Structure formats: C-alpha cells, structure tokens
Amino acid sequence: MRLLEDKIREHGNILSDKVLKVDSFLNHQVDTELALQIGQQFYRIFRHQPITKVLTIEASGIQFAMATAMAFNVPFVYAKKKKAVTLQESVYTAAVHSFTKQETYQVCVSQAYLGPEDRVLIVDDFLATGAALIGLVDIVKEAGAALVGVGCVIEKCFQEGRELLEQKGVDVHSLAKISSMAPGSIQFVPGDDE
Ligand code: 5GP
C-alpha cells in the first residue's frame, strides 16, 4: 500500500535493524484517515469471503480492526491482555510472548463474543515473530470458529512470523512488507500492490 509505505518512510523511526517506531501515526498517535484507508484495503483483499467478525489484540490493533469491521459492517472483538494465569470457564485464552516487551502474557476473549458460527478475520498492526497472531489463531481454533485469514498493517519479512502462520495454513496479507531496515534506511518488498 503505497500511502502507508510513504508514511513509514517519512515519519517512521528505525530504532534498530529489528524495531520500527511508528507511534506518531500508527500506534500511539493515530492518523485516522490512514487507519480508515487501511480498513478499506483489508476489505478489498478479503471482500469475497463471508466474514462475521474481526478479531485483534489490545491495544495497537484496535483502530485497524475497527476500520476493517466498519468496512465489512460486522462487529470487532479485541482480545484482552491478562497478566495472571487464572482460568475462567467463560473465556478462551492463549499465551503470547511479546517481542517488544520481552514478557509472556495471557490473552483472553469472552466465549460470548466468539463461537463456532463465526468466520473470523484477524487484524493486527505488526507481524514480527508471529507470537501475538498465533495466540489469536489459537483462540479462533478454541472457539471452533473458521479463520478466514490474517491482515497485518506492517510485516517485517526478515522475522519468522509469516512462515509460522503459513505452516498453520493461515492466509496472510500485509499492507507494507519490509524486507530490511537499519537506522536511516528501509526497503520494502517491491511490486506488492496490497
Ligand atoms: P509479534 O512478534 O508477536 O509478531 O509482534 C507482536 C507485537 O509486537 C505487534 O503486534 C506489535 O504491537 C509489536 N511489534 C513487533 N515488532 C514491532 C516493531 O518493529 N515496532 C513496533 N512499534 N511494534 C512492534
């Protein structure tokens, strides 16, 4: 998505060869027009699939899940993060290891909001190690729902996330695919018009 790549080039802050800071427009302060366009782009990619729910994880995926859910005219659900590993009968849970925070936490979704009747599109801000998205995939499976695919705003292709998701048979689409980066330079996978 050209607009997104331009925005990353102009306003992204590359902290290292692994970490890109985009909090001036994506995941702290949010460019709402860009967020809406991201939702519409995910709609264009997945529009041929009957989707009943969009699923994300708090907090940084929420604005993109909402924009996508609005385009599909369906609700979105965000998995909540819980530190304590307390089992509750009424929630689906999965363990996620955070790449940026270097800690493991539980995510949970109420069983009231996801079930076998649902066809789910998962949306998140970044695809890096894939841990967060795999946690959501596990929750969809636990719910007995059908997973339509995964939409990521930014993918760091040099990390293993896509491979791990594809090994699970997940259809992954990302709007900006970074092939490599270092402070002062960033390369995107060329010729990708998603
Ligand atoms: P994962 O490693 O599980 O694919 O990424 C989990 C989460 O870490 C993402 O949803 C995102 O919030 C955060 N994350 C991963 N890589 C980056 C990065 O380079 N920059 C920022 N700002 N967040 C990241």
Residues whose N, C-alpha, C, O or C-beta is under 5 A from the ligand:
A	BS01	5GP	K18 V19 L20 K21 V22 S60 H97 F99 T100 D124 D125 F126 L127 A128 T129 G130 A131 A132 L133 G161
